């Protein structure tokens, strides 16, 4: 299990692989972001996107799927997140793209009021198959501290 004490500032990690599917792009947009360029090839062709593109919020959701799989693989004692900062959608994400993640731990601090947890901030960079950065953000994660030895 990976606890607060195991996190080291400056640690970088690359992980994830998410293949963006056309039906998923349209399904997400239909439910949550029904702008024409997320729903129709014809409408998207008339915009700066040039073709059907994923919603930025869908890109966040695909990233979250990769993050959770990585947390589970590393058996991190995670406790969720109070939020993200500096979210930037830098390039469109298209059906057929394959996304991956890179992170760097920026800082960490023990909770003053809750000794059973700490928090850390990390910079997330999401790239496509051509190593083009499509999205960045800074996240805050909550994580358990190591339990006292019995």
Buried (B, 14 or more C-beta within 10 A) or exposed (E): EBBBEEBEEEEEEEBBEBEBBEEBBBEBBEEEBEEEBBBBEEBBEEEEBEEBBBBBBBBBBBBEEBBEBBBEEBEBBBBEBEEEEEBEBEBBBBBBBEBBBBBBBBEBEEEEEEEEBBBBBBBBBBBBEEEEEBBBBBBBBBBBBEEEEE
